[in-house]
Each structure stands twice: as structure tokens, then as C-alpha cells.
């Protein structure tokens, strides 16, 4: 009883500390940014579905229209909809659910570790501590995503599997499937574990004492499978009824969009599990993995079979289907609890070897060594968790300054019947209150087969009756057209809003955009010749891009080829007559030709047609000052430039 009370006290204290850490990260982000937000755009996808489910009783993305299985996690969306019965604050609701499931995951992780490590309260406490202090899991607990719900259910499923609790295992497994489709892979891992321990493990006298369900009647498992199957059938029927597929259409959309492979993915995953606060634990992770392989070769019962195979299986699945580590590696986060467990098993293995081969007097250091190691891990994780609060605040600001700000502008400035085409469908849909045309198929199954074709994309947007487009420039660059709104040019990933005009709109291939960005970088560092090499490639890929020709002109101008530069600027203006930066470049050419009158006429036309274009006033001031024409006008233009620049910064 005393041991049980001690465990309860330890666990309660750990959960309280975990909750306080999460709360402090939220408070810090609010103090830094002046507002509460999320570190990525996807949470508002769940919230949009949940809001419409709450308001209209429809699993839809716009009022009670646009019904689709576009939420990767139907269970999480349903929980959010229920949460809207309690509060209308979407941020607070998401924070509370994320942290609640994070703490629930730690609760079952403690119980699982007690079972995996022979009832050691010390190791179980350290396991739960490392889970709660893992900085990326704290980040995702406050991200508004379903990840901590998935973690909680993964750990609970493993625990009930070990305990042979049929009903609990069946229900929790079914809920796991309704949370994320990766549950199917986890069921495969459990099946492999069952096959291995039933048919491949050598019979030994100690087998009956194994912590792994290796023998005895399997009626509990049959009952559990019936319950899980019922959840699975309803899950498949739900998705098929909404979108005509057995899985959410977000799965097919992401796999299609990110197809093409990523040779660096294995290296990224290695660093994800081995760097920083995992640097020491990763050594013992290697030991734990080696121990599992040895057990498998010897066909002995293996407690950590599930941990190893799940981590490897998740890596292989994403390497094949979606080989990118986005958002602090959130797609690989479900492997973290199992990797930590393997690392602790490696510690246990090393200490066991030390006990076995140490001389009698040397055995005294084993308990002290184990305590020191576990303390080192805890300190490393705690320090990383403390640092993560700044990363979390920066990520929230990043999203708020782009997606949320754009969404609120759309709400305030576009007519109610506007239809907005975008690839970031979360905050824009939730806060704009406008119908969305999804350009990457997350909520529009009809778009999935058109991914990768700009012609098909245009036809899709015409069918959807899109009136505006809101895109990040590095995702979908639109050439030869000025945005009616854009976020701050001084920062990367600029969100732009355009009027959708199928006759004028020109999408630029993403590869060409990347090459242009590299060329612009070299040009900014003064390496014009290297910039020219990249521009040769981008001009071949996107010859109709006015920005391409502007950059080419700037390269030529830096090489003192003014006539050729002027031709490139005029080509840019032929493609895009309101390309203000190209007009400024022509004025600069005129100034270099010692033609201040021509330069001033060009710049005057710019500010007359676009009175809020701040760089035009600066350029005018510089011409007046450089040629000593009118110092008063130069001062007035500088002052106007400063006023407009400060207004844009605000």
C-alpha cells in the first residue's frame, strides 16, 4: 500500500509539473506576442470542421455545405465540437484538450513503464518525466493538434495489450483508429508482436513468467478484435460516405502533394532522435535496439519488440509516403515515447551487465551510477524544455503574422460571397468566414488528381467559382499581377492575396521560384555572376515571369551592361505593366545614363498611379539629391517614404 501511495504521489507531482510547464509556455508566448495563437496553421482545420459540426450539425467546411472527410482526426474534431458547448474560445479549448491528453499520456506511460521495468518506481518516474519534459511534445501539446490524443491512445493501447484487458483494449484501439490513420500501422506492429511471441519464441521454463502475453487462451484478444472491428467499419463507412474513400482525403492529398522522395530524410530522422537533449540517451537507445535484435535472433520473449518495430515502421512509412520533417518533426513524434522506452531499456541493460561482470566491491557504484544517469537525462530534457518556450513563441508569431492576419483582412475587406482559393485552409477559413477552394486537396477530394498541373488547378478554381487567391509566395508564386494584400516583405514566406482572373493569372513552377530565390540571394551578396547562372535555369523554366526578367536586368546592371538591363526591365513591364519595381529599375538605368529628367518622369508616373508605394518616394528623393536638383523636394519625398514605411511596419 505504501508503495502504491508513493507511486501516486510521484505521478501526481510529475503531472502537476508538466501542466505548469505547458502553462508557462503559453503565458510566455502571450507576453512576447501580445496574443494567443498556434505554431502552425492546421489546428484551424479541425476547428473549422468542429465549429460547423457544432453550429450546423454537419461535418463540413463551410456552414452546412462542402461536406468532406477533410479532418485527419475525426475523433479530435468531434471532441472539439463538444468543447464548443462549454466555451467559444477556440484557442483555450485547443490548449486544454492538448495538455489534458498530454498528461493522460504521461499517466499511462508511468503505468506501462512500471510493468516494463519490473515495478521500478524510479525508472517509471524518470520515463514519465522525460515524456513530460520532451520539448517537442510540449510544443505539440500546445499546437492545437490531435497529436497528444494519438500519443495517449497509443500508450494506452500498449498498456491494455500487456494487461490483456479485452474491452479496454478494443475500445481504445478503435478510438486510436478514429484519431489518425497511422493506427493501422500500429495494429500491424501488434499483430507481428503476437505472431512472434506465439509461434516463434522458443519454449522456456521462464516463459510463463514473461511480462509479454506469450501463452494462454487468446479469447480476450478475439473479443477485443470484435470491438475494434466495429470501430473500424464505422470509421471506413464515415470516410466513404463523406468523400468516397476509406481513409480521410487529407491522407491522399498529402501523399500526392509531397510525392517525389527526399534523400535527406533518413539523416533528418537520425538527428531528430539523436541530437541535443537526446545526445546521451541516444547511446543507450542504440544499446536497447541491439538488445532487442539479439533477443529476436535468439527467439526469446522480447518486452520492447513493439517499441522498436513501431519506431522503425513509422520511419519507413513516412520515408515512402511523406518524407519530410515538418513542424518540429510532428509526424515522427508518435515514436518518441517508444524511443525513450528503448533508451531506458538500454540503460537497464548496461547496468545489468555492470552488475554481472563487476568485482564484488565494484558493484557498489551500480545504484549510484543509475541514479546519476537518470538525473542527467532529466536535467538535459528539462533544459531543452525551458529553451523550447522561445521557439514556441516564435512559431506562434510566425503563423499569426501571416495566416491569421491575412484571414482577418479577408474578413474585413472582401464581400460575404467571395470564394477564396488557398493552400493554407485553416486560419483563413476559420477567421475569414468565406467559402474556401482548397488548392491542395486537403478538404477538396476533387482536387487531388489535379495536383501538379496548373492547367487542371485553374479549371478546378473555375468550377469552384473562386474570386480570390491567398497563397504563400514560395508555395504558389503568381506572376505578372499585383497583390491586393500582402504580409511584410521584410520577412520570409510572404502571404499574398490576388483577385482571381483566369485570363491574367500566371502560376510559376515551384522549382523556378526556388531557383529565383537563390539567384536573388546571390545578387544581394554582390555575386552577380553566380546569380546569372541560376537565372539562366529559372528563365528556361518560367520565361513568362516578370520577376525573372527583373532579376536578370538587375544582374546585367550590376555588370554595367545597362542597355541589356534596360531591355530586361522593359520585358518585365510588357509582361506586367504595373510592376512598380521594374519601373524603379528603369528609372535607375536612366539615372546611370545621366538622364535625371527621364528618371523623375518614370518615378512620378509610379507614385501617381500608386500613391502608397513607399519605395517610389525614396527613389525620387535619391534622384533629386544625387543630381542636386531640389533639396526641399528630396526632403519631402524622404519624409513621405518614412511615413509610409512606418505605416506598413505597423
JOTA-V57999 format. One line per field, one symbol per residue. burial: 1 if it has 24 or more other C-alpha atoms within 12 Angstrom, else 0. A space follows every 10 residues. Layout:
BEGIN
burial: ???
END
This chain:
BEGIN
burial: 0000001001 1001111110 1111111111 0000011111 1111111111 1111000111 1110011111 1111111111 1111000001 1111111111 1111111111 1111111000 1111111111 1111111111 1111111111 1111111111 1101111111 1111111111 1111111011 0011011100 1000000001 1111100000 1001101110 1100110110 0110011111 1111111100 0000100011 0110011101 1111111111 1100010001 1111111111 1111101110 1111101111 1111111111 1111111111 1000000000 0000010001 0011001101 1101111111 1111111111 1111111011 1001000111 1111111111 1111111111 1111111111 1101001101 1001011111 1111111111 1110111100 0001111111 0100111110 0111111111 0110000101 1101100110 0111111111 1111111100 0100111111 1110110111 1111111111 1100010011 1111011000 0011111111 1111000000 0001001101 1000000000
END
